[in-house]
Amino acid sequence: MLRFAVVGIDHGHIFDHIKGLTRAGAEFVGFCPKSSVPALVEKVAEAYPDAPQIPREQLFADESIDVICTAAIPRDRAGIAIEAMRAGKDVITDKPGVTTFQQLEDIKKTVAETGKIFSICFTERLCVRSAVKAGKLVKDGAIGKVVQTMGMGPHRLGGTRPDWFWEFDAFGGIIVDIASHQIDQFLFYTGSTSGEVVASSVGNFASPEKTEFQDFGEVMLRSDKGSGYVRVDWFTPDGLPTWGDGRLTILGTEGYIELRKYVDIAGREGKDHLFLVNKDGVEYIDCSDETLEYFTQFIADVRDRTETAMSQEHVYEVCRLSLEAQTNASNLTSR
């Protein structure tokens, strides 16, 4: 049985890692309580009372632990991953896995030297049942050849945030921090192994007192398989009954798929709404029972040293495109 531990509890996505791996049959053997968000540590301890709190150095040194999961402060994730891989462990990290080009190069070097897996859990595709179903429909040719993706990643800013949330060095910029999700989706649904950034922009429209923060970002992408547009923001209004109206439209030569991942506004209750339009008509598909495969595949990859959950090159390319789009983005609010 695969044994995993957690080092870095600074974002709620860590619960996706723990739930996903335990449901797939892995054993959660402990977590480091060091965190900038103590309330999250308390929630982990409450949800998993049998998992002991152990200093991270002890977790890294434990040869019986196969995998380290992390959702630390974004700027710290690469360092934790590198230490874990050098200690003989594979890694699942929350997005963004890296916040600088130097971190990406250091990760690549460590993977090459250790042979360990560095996987980023892009939750908006891998932990969203409608997104998994969309991948199967695309693979089955339901909309023909995919030529474009349009991904929206709105978030709600409300609530108490740790100090690092507002620091550019800590979160890496809105494109690196959030749009890596949509860049991952662009590559995946178009079947692209590489891409290029056509244009990108960022802005801080609603929080000028937080001078390093960015609340809007957009990216245009292109590959030899198709094109993509990404918009991310922190403008979700309080009246929406969830944290963000995440949407994805996948355009094909014979139809299109639209996902309303978290809410069907003024429509059906729940989440994971998928709309398929092709030559056969218009179909609504409830994806709430769709199986999430990433964690089962990851466990198999750790065992068999394969890349069925996600290729290492895909991870690197999402990171590269995110960093390039962020670095070269025009600032819409500095003009």
Buried (B, 14 or more C-beta within 10 A) or exposed (E): EBBBBBBBBBBBBBBBBBBBBBEBEBBBBBBBBBBBBEEBBEBBBEEBEEBEEBEBEEBBEBEEBBBBBBBBBBBBBBBBBBBBBEBBBBBBBBBBBBBBEEBBEBBBEBBEEBEBBBBBBBBBBBBBBBBBBBBEBBEEEBBBBBBBBBBBBBBBBEEEEBEBBBBBEBBBBBBBBBBBBBBBBBBBBBBBEBBEBEBBBBBBEBBEEBEEBBBBBBBBBBBEBBBBBBBBBBBBEEEBEEBBBBBBBBBBEEBBBBBBBBBBEEEEEEBBBBBBBBEEEEEEBBBEEBEBBBBBBBBBBBEEEEBEBBEBEBBBBBBBBBBBBBBEBEEBBEE
